[in-house]
């Protein structure tokens, strides 16, 4: 599926981490309780992944990192949101010199898919 996605989207191609996003999507469809739906797990997964990537594709394009749709801007926005909504945690992270890149990059690019067991 990722090979096909990369071929259909040559401007973006495959980027490390896409497998971490598509895995849970595929698992959800492949484990459907209705076996008739399971037959279409790959097609449904590809459709969902393609639509999801249409929303977050700029996170994976290095030349857009510094733009308003790029990953650096989104990490800054997340940091601002944290300051606004949980000042205690925000201040603690600042005291420990934990820059947003250290914790939020994975959260945003992998959509928290690797943060919970």
C-alpha positions in Angstrom: 0.0 0.0 0.0 2.8 2.4 0.8 4.6 1.6 -2.4 1.5 2.4 -4.4 0.9 5.6 -2.4 4.5 6.7 -3.1 4.1 6.0 -6.8 0.9 7.9 -6.9 2.4 10.8 -5.0 5.9 11.3 -6.4 6.2 14.8 -5.0 6.0 13.3 -1.5 7.0 9.7 -2.0 7.5 7.5 1.0 8.7 9.0 4.2 9.9 7.2 7.3 7.0 7.0 9.8 4.2 6.4 7.3 4.2 2.7 8.2 3.5 3.7 11.8 0.4 5.6 10.7 -0.9 3.1 8.2 -0.4 0.1 10.5 -3.2 0.9 13.0 -5.6 1.9 10.2 -5.1 -1.5 8.5 -5.4 -3.4 11.7 -8.7 -1.7 12.4 -10.1 -2.8 9.1 -8.5 -6.2 9.0 -10.0 -7.1 12.4 -13.5 -6.0 11.6 -16.1 -8.4 13.2 -17.9 -8.5 9.8 -15.9 -10.8 7.6 -17.5 -9.3 4.5 -16.0 -5.9 5.4 -12.6 -7.6 6.2 -12.4 -8.6 2.5 -11.9 -4.9 1.6 -9.5 -4.1 4.4 -6.7 -3.1 2.1 -8.8 -0.9 -0.2 -10.5 0.8 2.8 -7.2 1.3 4.5 -5.6 2.8 1.4 -8.6 5.2 1.0 -8.4 6.3 4.6 -4.6 6.7 4.6 -4.7 8.7 1.4 -7.4 11.1 2.8 -5.5 11.4 6.1 -2.3 12.2 4.3 -4.1 14.9 2.3 -4.5 16.7 5.6 -1.1 16.1 7.1 1.2 15.6 4.0 3.0 19.0 4.6 4.4 17.5 7.8 6.4 15.1 5.6 7.7 17.6 3.0 11.0 19.0 4.2 10.9 22.2 2.1 7.7 23.2 3.9 9.1 22.7 7.4 9.3 26.5 8.1 5.9 27.4 6.4 2.6 27.8 8.2 1.6 24.3 7.1 5.0 22.7 8.0 6.0 20.7 11.0 8.0 23.4 12.8 5.1 25.8 12.7 2.8 23.1 14.1 5.2 22.2 16.9 5.2 25.9 17.8 1.4 26.0 17.8 1.3 23.0 20.0 3.7 24.6 22.5 1.5 27.7 22.5 -1.6 25.6 23.1 0.2 23.9 26.0 1.1 27.2 27.6 -2.4 28.4 27.3 -4.1 25.2 28.6 -1.6 23.8 31.1 0.8 26.3 32.3 2.3 24.0 35.0 3.4 21.4 32.5 4.6 24.0 30.0 6.7 25.7 32.7 8.1 22.3 33.8 9.1 21.4 30.3 10.8 24.8 29.9 12.7 24.4 33.2 14.0 21.1 32.1 14.9 22.6 28.7 12.8 20.2 26.8 12.2 21.9 23.5 9.0 21.1 21.6 11.0 19.2 19.0 11.9 16.6 21.6 8.4 15.6 22.5 5.9 16.9 19.9 7.6 15.9 16.6 6.6 12.2 17.1 3.2 13.2 18.4 2.3 15.2 15.3 3.9 13.2 12.6 2.8 9.8 13.9 -0.5 11.0 15.3 0.3 9.5 18.7 0.3 6.0 17.1 3.4 5.0 19.0 2.7 6.7 22.3 0.2 4.2 23.8 0.4 0.5 24.3 
